[in-house]
Amino acid sequence: MSLSPDTPPGFADTLREAVAARGLSLERIRDHLARRGVSVSLATLSYWQTGRSRPERRASLTAVGHLEEVLALEPGALSELLGPAQRGGRRQSTISAFWPVPAVIDDVVGGVDTRWDSRLTRISQHDRVTVGPERGERSYVSRQVLRAEEDGPDRWVVILHLDEHDRPLPSITPLHNCRLGRVVTRPSEGLLVAELMFRAPLRRGQTVITEHELVNQAPYPPATNYSRKFRRPVHEYVLEVTFDALALPRTCRRVVRDADGGRQSFGVRLDEGGSVLGVALKFGPGCYGFEWTW
């Protein structure tokens, strides 16, 4: 649920210099692109030229080609700075990978700083989900161990999506080794995106353990599933869903989806305490979670 893009050196600087040389405002550039049938928001253009994010989705990469023409650049002057394609000719999964409506995720995530996501390795992740007697999603507690791959990372971005868009969004509370930064919400889409700020920027090779909690308010969203999306591999993922003794699900299945869209489903049993536990090692990219019926 927490993913974000890398910003390779060169693209932002080249774009910023080209914009200045062309003498066009971002509003004018947006209008030129719109006349070509390409929709890019002012915020996105601003983030691209400051290095806060980069074009990754197919539509965004197409927009870069038009942007080169608008800015009177040679073909490939910008697109070639976006880095090589990944194995199989595909680029690394974007922050919106595995979400139902990627464009909406990209737009909302644009309101926070995702520059450090690719410089942090998620060593382990432990999610504990609590389902109440009314069969609603009460709370989520997440604990993760992160390692910096270079000097500077100072935050981690959390993304939460509720299937029920007519419910209030949860509150988020930092519990350990972090504080709350910017929070962007879009209730109409059931989306909450938040920055968890570390106590201090990390040095290369340094690890940090963070913990935070998301708490829903009544009326609680109906609980039928929970999954976490991984854009990059995680060494260890532990998922625990705890059900109230007065409301145990009739069936429960572990569901795993890989980066190519393949889906596997396995029936699982609850333990004596009314919980279900899943452990995945060296998992991802992909989605891992549980689905249940009442």
RAPENOR-V563332 format. One record per helix or strand of 3 or more residues. SS is the DSSP state (helix for helix, strand for strand). FROM is the first residue (numbers start at 1). TO is the last residue. If there is no record, write none. Layout:
BEGIN
SS FROM TO
SS FROM TO
END
This chain:
BEGIN
helix 11 22
helix 26 35
helix 42 50
helix 58 70
helix 79 82
helix 87 89
helix 102 109
helix 117 119
strand 120 131
strand 136 148
strand 155 161
strand 171 176
strand 178 186
helix 187 189
strand 191 198
strand 207 215
strand 225 230
strand 234 243
strand 251 258
strand 263 267
strand 275 283
strand 286 293
END
